[in-house]
Amino acid sequence: MAKRELDWETVPLDEDDAPELTEEMAAKLRPAREVLPDYILNQFKRAPGRPKVDAPKQQVTLRLDADLLEHWRAQGPGWQSGINAALRRASGL
């Protein structure tokens, strides 16, 4: 089912639901880290990401013949890893 867009011009708004922020109210505001418990704040922390490896791969610039590159790209996703494996085998590592 297609997602419908809301026409905000026709949505009834109740002004009492969102009172205007006064200076007195603003003075009482505190950062979330001061008022929310840690178990709630921890839900918003970013994931640590990819684990660190002992020997990370390095990006290089390499010029290859067009037909060779076409052959490897035709292998589908992971073709770069295939080249890496082939070079590793050819070098005896």
C-alpha positions in Angstrom: 0.0 0.0 0.0 1.4 3.4 -0.9 2.3 5.8 1.8 0.0 8.8 1.9 1.3 12.3 2.4 -0.4 14.5 5.0 -1.7 17.8 3.9 -0.7 19.9 6.9 -3.0 22.8 5.8 -6.0 20.6 6.5 -4.8 18.9 9.7 -6.6 20.4 12.7 -4.2 21.7 15.3 -5.1 22.4 18.9 -3.1 25.3 20.2 -3.5 24.0 23.8 -1.5 20.9 22.9 1.6 22.9 22.3 1.8 26.0 24.4 4.3 28.7 23.5 7.6 28.3 25.3 8.1 31.1 27.8 11.4 32.3 29.2 10.5 30.8 32.6 9.9 27.4 31.0 13.1 27.7 29.0 15.1 28.5 32.1 13.9 25.2 33.7 15.0 23.1 30.7 17.9 20.6 31.3 19.9 18.4 28.9 18.5 14.8 28.5 21.7 13.3 30.0 20.9 15.1 33.3 17.2 14.0 33.6 16.9 10.6 31.8 18.2 7.3 33.3 21.3 5.7 31.7 19.4 2.7 30.4 17.3 5.0 28.2 20.2 7.2 27.1 22.2 4.0 26.1 19.5 3.1 23.6 20.5 6.2 21.5 24.3 5.5 21.4 25.8 4.6 18.1 26.9 1.1 17.4 30.6 0.6 17.6 30.9 -0.2 13.9 33.1 -2.7 12.2 35.6 -4.4 14.5 39.3 -3.4 14.0 41.5 -5.8 12.3 45.2 -6.5 12.9 46.2 -5.9 9.2 43.6 -3.6 7.5 43.5 -3.5 3.8 44.9 -0.5 2.0 43.4 1.4 -0.8 45.5 1.6 -3.9 45.2 3.0 -7.5 45.8 0.4 -10.1 45.5 0.6 -13.9 44.2 -2.6 -15.5 43.4 -3.5 -19.1 39.7 -3.0 -19.9 39.1 -6.7 -20.8 40.6 -7.9 -17.6 38.6 -5.5 -15.5 35.4 -6.5 -17.4 36.1 -10.1 -16.7 36.5 -9.6 -12.9 33.4 -7.3 -12.7 31.3 -9.9 -14.5 32.0 -12.2 -11.5 29.4 -10.1 -9.5 29.6 -8.7 -6.0 32.9 -9.3 -4.3 35.0 -9.1 -7.5 37.6 -7.0 -5.7 38.0 -9.7 -3.1 38.5 -12.2 -5.9 41.3 -10.1 -7.4 42.9 -10.0 -3.9 42.7 -13.8 -3.5 44.1 -14.3 -7.0 47.0 -12.0 -6.3 47.6 -13.7 -3.0 47.7 -17.2 -4.7 50.0 -15.9 -7.5 52.4 -14.4 -5.0 52.6 -17.5 -2.8 51.4 -15.7 0.4 
